[in-house]
Amino acid sequence: MNNILKITILLSDRSTEKLSFDKPAFRKAFSRGSKIEKITGAPISQLFSLMNINLEPHKDKPIAAVTACVDFQKDREVSTYFHEAFWIRADPVFLHADLTTLLLFDAQKFSITKDEVAGYFSMINPILAEDGLCLISGAEPSRWYIQLKEQPSMKTTIPGEVNGHDIRPFLPEGKDRAYWIRLANEIQMVLHDCSINQERQKRGEIPINSIWFWGAGKLPDQKSSKFDRVISDDVNAQGLSIHSGIPYENMPADFDQFLNMQEKDQHSLIVLSQGDLALSQTDDEKGGVIFDALLSGLKKGRIKQLKIITNDQHCLVKRSHLYRFWRK
């Protein structure tokens, strides 16, 4: 069979810094492949780079605008102008105060219903309306947005990087930081001990007592991409594929079948999100067999080359590399 595919895999979970994705097939591929280069920077930065999008170092990554492509692509009222709009994420969080720290917990630690979102919005939006702002919710109830008239002059931090940590080292930096910190404080006062949070606590659920502003900007300029398809459940990867005009698919349940159905000479980008990595820690879930299928594809000649990108390493694996038995 002729070589038909090039596949690039980005492991987007922070735990991959120490290669905790500890499956035998992954270890085999990574140990026998050729290490191309050391990499620095968060996975989201690598994703933007892979999609051929240049970022300005002194500004936020425009993640809000990117994920808006997914959340509002079918909403005509929003989608007609969101390509030109500035966006900022304003996601719900829980802040836990103790004697010395104020710890943040994001939506990885709690769930929220659409009815609860409507209730929170009824309390928060009157505050925002004073400045001509308004919260809107994405397809996932935990993704909240505000449209802006201009780019805020500040740098923010992705809430996943703050999760479980004291917020103070991660507060916005820049000329506009005071405004957004003050706005978050006003919202905290309104949400403190509100009826929705009282009900959540009665059910043993985490209250939502603040919002976290991050990822501000507008969609970057479109550039050509080397990829023919994106396969991922990660909303950032899906948003960038929509913006770049590249077809995307969710992670398939049967990865072997997926490889058999791909067209000749395609270059696919697979982004394994945090959820995929969590699933792959058990042998009976889909994530645990992904690398088995990829190695099988290499051996059978269905895959020409496989690139694996972790938080700190770029590795290239070809069919001939699998015979490097001396590499463990």
C-alpha positions as CSV (number, residue, x, y, z in Angstrom):
1,M,0.0,0.0,0.0
2,N,1.3,3.5,-0.8
3,N,2.0,6.0,1.9
4,I,-1.1,8.1,2.1
5,L,-1.1,10.2,5.2
6,K,1.0,12.7,7.2
7,I,-0.3,13.2,10.7
8,T,0.8,15.8,13.3
9,I,-0.4,15.3,16.8
10,L,-0.4,18.1,19.4
11,L,-0.7,16.9,23.0
12,S,-2.5,19.9,24.5
13,D,-2.6,18.9,28.2
14,R,-0.2,20.5,30.6
15,S,0.6,17.1,32.1
16,T,2.5,16.2,29.0
17,E,5.4,18.3,30.3
18,K,6.7,15.1,31.9
19,L,5.2,12.8,29.3
20,S,2.7,11.4,31.7
21,F,0.8,10.1,28.7
22,D,2.2,6.8,29.6
23,K,0.9,4.3,27.1
24,P,3.3,1.7,25.6
25,A,2.6,2.7,22.0
26,F,3.2,6.3,22.8
27,R,6.5,5.5,24.6
28,K,7.6,3.4,21.7
29,A,6.8,6.0,19.1
30,F,8.4,8.8,21.1
31,S,11.5,6.9,22.0
32,R,12.3,5.6,18.5
33,G,11.4,8.7,16.6
34,S,13.9,11.6,15.8
35,K,13.8,14.5,18.2
36,I,13.7,17.5,15.9
37,E,13.8,20.4,18.3
38,K,13.2,21.6,21.8
39,I,10.0,23.6,22.2
40,T,9.1,26.3,24.7
41,G,5.7,27.8,25.2
42,A,2.2,26.6,26.2
43,P,0.3,24.2,23.9
44,I,-2.1,26.9,22.8
45,S,0.9,28.9,21.5
46,Q,2.0,25.9,19.6
47,L,-1.4,25.4,18.2
48,F,-1.5,29.0,16.8
49,S,2.0,28.4,15.3
50,L,1.0,25.2,13.7
51,M,-2.0,26.9,12.1
52,N,0.4,29.6,10.7
53,I,-0.9,32.4,12.8
54,N,1.5,35.0,14.1
55,L,0.8,36.5,17.5
56,E,1.9,39.9,19.0
57,P,3.9,39.1,22.1
58,H,2.5,42.1,24.1
59,K,-1.1,41.2,23.5
60,D,-3.5,38.4,24.5
61,K,-3.9,35.4,22.3
62,P,-7.3,36.2,20.7
63,I,-8.8,33.0,22.1
64,A,-12.2,34.5,22.7
65,A,-12.6,35.4,19.0
66,V,-11.4,32.0,18.0
67,T,-13.8,30.0,20.2
68,A,-16.6,32.4,19.1
69,C,-16.2,30.9,15.7
70,V,-17.5,27.6,17.2
71,D,-20.1,29.0,19.5
72,F,-21.7,31.5,17.1
73,Q,-21.1,30.2,13.6
74,K,-24.8,29.3,13.3
75,D,-26.1,32.4,15.1
76,R,-26.8,34.8,12.2
77,E,-27.4,37.8,14.5
78,V,-23.9,37.3,15.9
79,S,-22.0,35.7,13.1
80,T,-22.6,38.5,10.6
81,Y,-20.1,40.8,12.4
82,F,-18.1,38.7,14.8
83,H,-15.1,38.5,12.4
84,E,-14.6,42.3,12.8
85,A,-15.5,42.4,16.5
86,F,-13.2,42.4,19.5
87,W,-14.0,39.7,22.0
88,I,-13.0,38.8,25.6
89,R,-13.9,35.7,27.5
90,A,-15.5,36.3,30.9
91,D,-15.8,32.8,32.2
92,P,-17.5,31.8,35.5
93,V,-15.1,30.8,38.3
94,F,-15.1,30.0,42.0
95,L,-12.6,31.9,44.2
96,H,-11.8,30.3,47.5
97,A,-10.3,32.6,50.1
98,D,-8.1,31.4,53.0
99,L,-5.8,33.3,55.4
100,T,-3.1,34.1,52.8
101,T,-4.4,33.2,49.3
102,L,-7.3,33.5,46.9
103,L,-7.5,30.3,44.9
104,L,-9.2,30.0,41.6
105,F,-11.2,27.0,40.3
106,D,-12.5,27.1,36.8
107,A,-15.1,25.0,35.0
108,Q,-12.9,21.9,35.1
109,K,-14.1,21.7,38.7
110,F,-17.8,22.4,38.4
111,S,-20.8,22.2,36.0
112,I,-23.4,24.8,35.4
113,T,-26.9,24.6,33.7
114,K,-28.3,27.0,31.2
115,D,-31.0,28.1,33.7
116,E,-28.3,29.0,36.2
117,V,-26.5,30.9,33.5
118,A,-29.6,33.0,32.8
119,G,-29.9,33.7,36.5
120,Y,-26.3,34.8,36.8
121,F,-26.6,37.0,33.7
122,S,-29.7,38.7,35.2
123,M,-27.4,39.9,38.1
124,I,-24.2,40.6,36.2
125,N,-25.5,42.3,33.0
126,P,-27.0,45.4,34.8
127,I,-23.4,46.1,36.1
128,L,-21.9,45.7,32.6
129,A,-24.7,47.7,31.0
130,E,-23.4,50.9,32.8
131,D,-20.4,50.6,30.4
132,G,-22.3,49.5,27.4
133,L,-21.3,45.8,27.8
134,C,-23.3,42.6,27.9
135,L,-22.5,39.0,28.7
136,I,-23.5,36.3,26.2
137,S,-23.2,32.5,26.5
138,G,-21.6,30.1,24.1
139,A,-22.7,26.6,23.2
140,E,-21.1,25.4,26.4
141,P,-22.8,27.0,29.4
142,S,-19.4,27.7,31.0
143,R,-18.1,29.7,28.0
144,W,-19.1,33.4,28.5
145,Y,-18.2,36.3,26.3
146,I,-18.3,40.1,26.1
147,Q,-18.1,42.0,22.8
148,L,-15.8,45.1,22.9
149,K,-15.4,48.1,20.7
150,E,-11.6,48.0,21.0
151,Q,-8.7,45.8,22.2
152,P,-8.1,46.2,25.9
153,S,-4.6,47.3,26.7
154,M,-3.6,44.4,29.0
155,K,-2.3,40.8,29.1
156,T,-4.3,38.1,30.7
157,T,-3.9,34.5,31.7
158,I,-5.8,31.4,30.6
159,P,-7.9,30.2,33.6
160,G,-6.7,26.6,33.1
161,E,-3.2,27.8,34.0
162,V,-4.5,29.5,37.2
163,N,-6.7,26.6,38.3
164,G,-5.9,25.7,41.9
165,H,-3.5,28.6,42.3
166,D,-3.5,31.9,44.0
167,I,-4.9,34.5,41.5
168,R,-2.6,37.4,42.5
169,P,0.4,36.5,40.3
170,F,-2.0,36.0,37.4
171,L,-4.1,39.1,37.5
172,P,-4.2,41.2,34.3
173,E,-1.2,43.4,33.5
174,G,-1.2,46.6,31.4
175,K,-2.7,50.0,31.3
176,D,-6.4,48.8,31.5
177,R,-5.8,46.3,34.3
178,A,-7.4,48.5,37.0
179,Y,-10.7,48.8,35.1
180,W,-11.1,45.0,34.6
181,I,-10.1,44.1,38.1
182,R,-12.6,46.7,39.5
183,L,-15.3,45.2,37.3
184,A,-14.5,41.7,38.5
185,N,-14.7,42.9,42.1
186,E,-18.1,44.5,41.5
187,I,-19.4,41.3,40.1
188,Q,-18.0,39.3,43.0
189,M,-20.0,41.5,45.4
190,V,-23.2,40.8,43.5
191,L,-22.7,37.1,43.3
192,H,-21.6,36.7,46.9
193,D,-24.2,34.6,48.7
194,C,-26.8,35.1,45.9
195,S,-29.7,32.7,45.9
196,I,-28.3,30.6,43.0
197,N,-25.1,30.0,44.9
198,Q,-27.1,29.2,48.1
199,E,-29.0,26.5,46.1
200,R,-25.8,25.1,44.6
201,Q,-24.2,24.8,48.0
202,K,-27.2,23.0,49.4
203,R,-26.7,20.4,46.6
204,G,-23.0,20.2,47.5
205,E,-21.9,22.0,44.4
206,I,-19.3,24.7,44.1
207,P,-20.7,28.3,44.0
208,I,-19.8,30.6,41.2
209,N,-18.7,33.8,42.8
210,S,-16.7,35.6,40.2
211,I,-15.8,35.8,36.5
212,W,-12.3,35.6,34.9
213,F,-11.5,37.9,32.0
214,W,-9.0,36.6,29.4
215,G,-8.2,35.9,25.8
216,A,-9.1,39.3,24.4
217,G,-8.8,40.3,20.8
218,K,-10.2,40.0,17.3
219,L,-9.7,37.2,14.8
220,P,-6.2,37.3,13.3
221,D,-5.5,37.6,9.6
222,Q,-6.2,34.4,7.7
223,K,-3.2,32.6,6.2
224,S,-2.8,29.4,4.3
225,S,-2.3,26.3,6.3
226,K,-0.3,23.1,5.6
227,F,-3.2,21.0,7.0
228,D,-6.0,19.4,5.1
229,R,-8.1,18.5,8.1
230,V,-8.2,19.0,11.9
231,I,-9.4,16.2,14.2
232,S,-10.1,17.3,17.7
233,D,-12.7,17.8,20.5
234,D,-10.7,20.9,21.6
235,V,-12.7,24.1,21.0
236,N,-9.5,26.1,20.2
237,A,-8.5,23.7,17.5
238,Q,-12.0,23.7,16.1
239,G,-12.3,27.5,16.1
240,L,-8.9,27.9,14.3
241,S,-9.9,25.4,11.7
242,I,-13.2,27.2,11.0
243,H,-11.4,30.5,10.8
244,S,-8.8,29.0,8.4
245,G,-11.4,27.3,6.2
246,I,-10.2,23.8,7.1
247,P,-12.6,21.0,7.7
248,Y,-12.6,19.6,11.2
249,E,-14.0,16.5,12.8
250,N,-14.5,15.4,16.4
251,M,-12.3,12.6,17.7
252,P,-13.5,9.4,16.2
253,A,-14.6,6.4,18.3
254,D,-12.9,4.0,16.0
255,F,-9.5,5.3,15.1
256,D,-8.5,2.4,12.9
257,Q,-11.6,2.9,10.8
258,F,-10.9,6.7,10.7
259,L,-7.4,6.1,9.2
260,N,-8.8,3.7,6.6
261,M,-11.3,6.4,5.4
262,Q,-8.8,9.2,4.9
263,E,-8.0,10.3,1.4
264,K,-4.5,9.9,-0.1
265,D,-1.8,12.5,0.6
266,Q,-3.7,14.3,3.3
267,H,-2.0,16.0,6.2
268,S,-4.1,15.9,9.3
269,L,-3.6,17.7,12.6
270,I,-4.9,15.8,15.6
271,V,-5.1,17.8,18.8
272,L,-5.6,15.6,21.9
273,S,-7.3,17.7,24.5
274,Q,-7.3,17.4,28.2
275,G,-10.3,15.1,28.1
276,D,-8.7,12.8,25.6
277,L,-5.6,12.5,27.7
278,A,-7.7,11.8,30.8
279,L,-9.6,9.0,29.0
280,S,-6.4,7.5,27.7
281,Q,-5.2,6.7,31.2
282,T,-7.5,3.7,31.1
283,D,-7.1,0.8,28.7
284,D,-10.7,0.5,27.8
285,E,-11.3,4.1,26.6
286,K,-10.8,5.5,23.1
287,G,-7.7,7.6,24.0
288,G,-5.8,4.5,25.0
289,V,-5.9,3.0,21.5
290,I,-5.1,6.1,19.5
291,F,-1.3,5.5,19.4
292,D,-1.8,1.8,18.8
293,A,-3.8,2.7,15.7
294,L,-1.2,5.2,14.6
295,L,1.7,2.8,15.0
296,S,-0.2,0.2,13.1
297,G,-0.8,2.7,10.3
298,L,2.9,3.4,10.2
299,K,3.8,-0.3,10.0
300,K,1.2,-1.0,7.2
301,G,2.3,2.1,5.2
302,R,-1.0,3.9,5.6
303,I,0.9,6.7,7.3
304,K,4.0,8.3,5.8
305,Q,5.1,10.2,8.9
306,L,3.9,11.0,12.3
307,K,4.9,14.2,14.2
308,I,4.3,14.3,17.9
309,I,4.4,17.7,19.7
310,T,4.5,17.8,23.5
311,N,5.0,20.8,25.7
312,D,8.7,20.7,25.3
313,Q,9.7,18.4,22.4
314,H,9.0,17.9,18.7
315,C,9.4,14.3,17.5
316,L,9.2,12.9,14.0
317,V,8.4,9.2,13.6
318,K,8.7,7.3,10.3
319,R,8.1,3.6,9.4
320,S,11.8,2.9,9.5
321,H,12.2,4.4,12.9
322,L,10.1,1.6,14.4
323,Y,13.0,-0.8,13.9
324,R,15.3,1.1,16.2
325,F,15.0,-1.6,18.8
326,W,17.9,-0.3,20.8
327,R,15.9,2.7,21.8
328,K,13.8,2.1,24.8
